[in-house]
Amino acid sequence: MKLKAVIPLAAFAALAAGAVAAQPASLICSALAQELAQKPAHGEIRLLSEALFEAAALDCADIAAGLLDEGASVHARNAGGASALSIAASKGSRNVTGVLLEAGADIHHRDLTGATPLLRAARDGRRRVAAILLEAGADPNAADDKGITPLIAAAFGGHRRLVETLIAAGSEIDAVDGTGKVALSYAAGRGFVDIAELLISAGADPDGIWGHQLTPLMWAAGHANDAPPSDGIATAKLLLEAGADLSRQDDRGRDALMIAAARGHAEMVAFLLEQGADPARRDGQGKTAADLAATEAIRSRLGG
């Protein structure tokens, strides 16, 4: 006896035959419809869920709607604990997100890492899906198991417009994650001056003392190696103009100058010296910035 297909081929004949406009997304959905139509009914519930996950990832709204009509559940989870809505959010699938929400998908669902659909959207910079989720009632401050909020994720990723959206939705500006960092720490550490400016304008503390007594200025001074030196300096300048204290020291006794020297950021060292950083200051082990310098050129600049 012929086995029943997961999706009746007739239900998506237009898609499978490629009768829709020949746009890349439509072609992808047409191919998916054809693939699903060939799958047998063995383990039908499981296959329906897997198919819904595929449709969510590819933003094939008609297929997702058809699967839901066939009995697919919006509450099904994959091996990582993600629902179809979680997948749609992380992939930026706006059309399927709307279909799933209308079908009763849990907007507050958490995967095995504790991430909600909104956080997954924020991690991947999916601003438009994030806006849909926020409009539907998603909590802008729901953090995962590591304390990462959507705003922190967006700041880390450099997604400026998404940061704006989350701030407007009421995100807690100085929420601290499990490593003791706030959104401004991440923005400063990655040289995202425009995001740092947004956060400060929204009330972020430019001189806040967070995990390991590190301030945003210290994060800017030791910025990531893939951040252009000019961006790191622009961020440090912004923080100083906003009231950051150049003389603060972390729990090792190191200030921004020492951190920049140890990281090998010669341009940052020069900038901080121009701003009045003290090269004679010593850390908890009695070392100066010159002692910590990563290169001989920086050491010489510091008088070591």
C-alpha positions, -999 to +999 in steps of 0.1 A: +000+000+000+013+035-009+024+054+022+007+088+030+030+118+024+036+142+052+023+171+031-003+161+005+013+170-028-019+185-041-020+210-012+012+226-025+011+218-062+018+253-072+048+256-050+062+222-060+058+229-096+075+262-093+044+281-105+051+310-081+072+339-092+108+328-097+123+345-068+151+328-048+130+324-016+101+310-036+123+285-054+137+274-020+102+269-007+091+251-039+120+227-034+111+222+002+075+214-007+086+189-032+110+173-008+084+170+020+058+156-004+080+126-009+085+117+027+064+087+040+042+086+070+065+065+092+068+085+125+044+112+111+043+134+142+081+136+144+083+143+106+057+170+108+077+187+136+110+183+116+093+197+085+079+227+105+115+234+117+127+234+081+099+257+070+107+281+099+143+282+090+136+290+053+107+314+060+082+292+040+050+306+055+026+287+033+043+254+040+044+262+077+006+270+077+000+237+058+020+217+083+001+232+112-032+223+094-019+187+091-013+186+128+022+199+134+026+214+169+040+248+176+052+234+209+075+208+194+112+211+202+143+200+185+174+184+201+185+218+214+152+226+229+143+251+202+108+255+190+098+265+155+094+301+167+129+300+182+143+288+148+123+314+128+135+341+151+172+332+148+169+329+110+150+362+106+119+344+091+094+372+095+065+355+076+067+323+095+071+341+128+037+357+121+022+324+112+035+307+144+024+335+167-011+334+152-011+297+158-003+302+195+034+296+197+049+304+231+067+337+228+084+331+261+097+296+252+133+289+263+157+265+246+182+244+265+205+274+270+176+294+284+174+316+253+140+330+243+130+336+207+138+373+212+173+366+225+180+343+196+169+370+172+191+395+189+221+372+188+218+370+150+209+407+145+173+400+133+159+434+140+127+431+121+118+398+137+128+412+171+104+441+165+076+416+157+083+397+189+084+428+210+051+440+196+036+406+204+047+409+241+082+394+243+102+404+274+131+426+263+150+417+295+147+379+295+182+366+299+196+331+292+214+308+316+245+330+313+227+362+321+229+374+285+200+397+276+188+407+241+205+441+246+238+426+256+237+402+226+228+430+202+256+453+216+281+425+214+271+418+178+274+455+167+237+456+157+231+494+162+195+496+149+185+465+169+201+482+200+179+512+193+148+490+190+155+472+223+162+505+241+129+518+229+112+486+241+125+492+277+156+471+279+175+474+311+206+494+301+230+482+328+219+446+331+249+425+342+256+391+326+272+361+343+307+373+335+301+407+351+297+427+319+271+450+307+261+460+272+284+490+273+313+468+283+308+447+252+304+478+229+335+494+243+355+463+241+347+458+205+351+494+195+315+500+186+315+537+193+281+544+178+265+517+200+284+530+231+270+565+223+235+551+221+238+533+254+253+563+272+225+585+258+200+560+272+215+561+307+244+536+307+270+545+332+302+555+313+322+550+345+305+520+359+325+494+378+315+459+369+330+424+370+367+424+383+363+461+389+366+468+352+351+499+337+340+505+301+371+526+296+393+497+305+374+475+280+380+502+253+416+504+262+421+467+258+397+464+228+395+433+207+423+428+182+398+429+152+386+463+162+404+491+142+426+511+166+408+543+155+375+529+167+390+519+200+404+554+205+371+570+194+352+549+220+377+557+247+374+594+239+336+592+240+338+576+275+362+601+288+341+630+276+311+613+293+328+612+326+350+581+327+378+582+353+412+576+337+428+567+371+405+538+380+422+504+386+407+469+383+410+441+409+446+435+397+454+472+403+457+478+365+444+510+349+434+516+313+470+525+303+484+493+317+457+473+300+464+490+266+501+484+270+497+447+279+474+442+249+499+458+226+477+487+215+504+513+207+479+539+194+457+536+225+488+540+247+497+572+230+462+585+232+459+577+269+492+594+277+479+625+259+448+624+281+470+624+312+474+587+321+501+582+347+529+558+334+544+556+369+513+540+385+519+505+397+495+475+398+490+451+426+522+433+418+542+465+417+544+466+379+541+497+357+526+500+323+561+498+308+567+465+327+535+451+312+541+464+277+537+437+250+563+453+226+596+471+230+582+501+211+554+506+237+579+501+265+601+528+251+571+551+247+563+546+284+599+553+294+607+518+303 
